[in-house]
């Protein structure tokens, strides 16, 4: 098995919502709109914690640049 896959922390929608401090419905909406990095496993969404970290940092930077 590849090393990167073993180190990946996969989150469910509920865990991702808690991790991002967002509502579950917001996470679902962003995932369905393709605005949040997700992976679909069957009918379930899975989220890579490292990808969520990168997304959150880029989202914060974009919002700071808009305010400047």
C-alpha contacts under 8 A as a table, 3 or more apart, distances in Angstrom:
res1	aa1	res2	aa2	distance
1	X	5	X	7.39
1	X	6	X	7.53
2	X	5	X	5.66
2	X	6	X	6.85
3	X	6	X	5.37
3	X	7	X	6.56
4	X	7	X	5.28
4	X	8	X	6.34
5	X	8	X	5.29
8	X	48	X	6.49
8	X	49	X	7.47
8	X	50	X	7.69
9	X	48	X	5.83
9	X	49	X	5.74
9	X	50	X	7.69
10	X	46	X	6.11
10	X	47	X	5.44
10	X	48	X	4.89
10	X	49	X	6.41
11	X	14	X	7.82
11	X	15	X	5.42
11	X	16	X	5.63
11	X	46	X	5.58
11	X	47	X	4.93
11	X	48	X	6.33
11	X	49	X	6.76
12	X	15	X	5.10
12	X	16	X	5.96
12	X	45	X	6.57
12	X	46	X	5.23
12	X	47	X	6.45
13	X	16	X	5.04
13	X	17	X	6.06
13	X	24	X	6.62
13	X	27	X	6.92
13	X	28	X	7.26
13	X	45	X	6.47
13	X	46	X	6.79
13	X	47	X	7.44
14	X	17	X	5.14
14	X	18	X	6.32
14	X	24	X	6.07
15	X	18	X	5.12
15	X	19	X	5.99
16	X	19	X	4.88
16	X	20	X	6.00
16	X	27	X	7.49
16	X	47	X	6.68
16	X	49	X	7.76
17	X	20	X	5.23
17	X	21	X	5.67
17	X	22	X	4.93
17	X	23	X	5.71
17	X	24	X	5.27
17	X	27	X	6.10
18	X	21	X	4.84
18	X	22	X	6.46
18	X	23	X	7.76
19	X	22	X	7.88
20	X	52	X	7.95
22	X	26	X	6.51
22	X	27	X	6.88
23	X	26	X	5.22
23	X	27	X	6.50
24	X	27	X	5.15
24	X	28	X	6.28
25	X	28	X	5.02
25	X	29	X	6.07
26	X	29	X	5.04
26	X	30	X	6.12
27	X	30	X	5.23
27	X	31	X	6.02
27	X	36	X	7.72
28	X	31	X	5.11
28	X	32	X	6.06
29	X	32	X	5.17
29	X	33	X	6.16
30	X	33	X	5.12
30	X	34	X	6.17
30	X	35	X	5.04
30	X	36	X	5.42
31	X	34	X	5.11
31	X	35	X	5.95
31	X	36	X	4.98
31	X	37	X	7.03
31	X	38	X	6.37
32	X	35	X	7.66
33	X	36	X	7.77
34	X	37	X	7.12
34	X	38	X	7.93
36	X	52	X	7.59
36	X	55	X	7.22
37	X	47	X	6.88
37	X	48	X	7.77
37	X	51	X	6.43
37	X	52	X	6.65
37	X	55	X	7.29
38	X	45	X	6.48
38	X	46	X	5.91
38	X	47	X	5.05
38	X	48	X	7.23
39	X	45	X	5.80
39	X	46	X	5.13
39	X	47	X	6.21
40	X	43	X	6.57
40	X	44	X	5.66
40	X	45	X	4.64
40	X	46	X	6.02
41	X	44	X	5.23
41	X	45	X	6.17
41	X	46	X	6.78
47	X	51	X	7.57
47	X	52	X	7.18
48	X	51	X	5.27
48	X	52	X	6.30
49	X	52	X	5.03
49	X	53	X	6.25
50	X	53	X	5.01
50	X	54	X	6.39
51	X	54	X	5.14
51	X	55	X	6.11
52	X	55	X	4.95
52	X	56	X	5.98
53	X	56	X	5.17
53	X	57	X	6.21
54	X	57	X	5.20
54	X	58	X	6.17
55	X	58	X	5.22
55	X	59	X	6.00
56	X	59	X	5.04
56	X	60	X	6.13
57	X	60	X	5.19
57	X	61	X	6.20
58	X	61	X	5.06
58	X	62	X	6.11
59	X	62	X	5.14
59	X	63	X	6.28
60	X	63	X	5.15
60	X	64	X	6.21
61	X	64	X	5.08
61	X	65	X	6.20
62	X	65	X	5.17
62	X	66	X	6.27
63	X	66	X	5.10
63	X	67	X	6.46
64	X	67	X	5.26
64	X	68	X	6.49
65	X	68	X	5.20
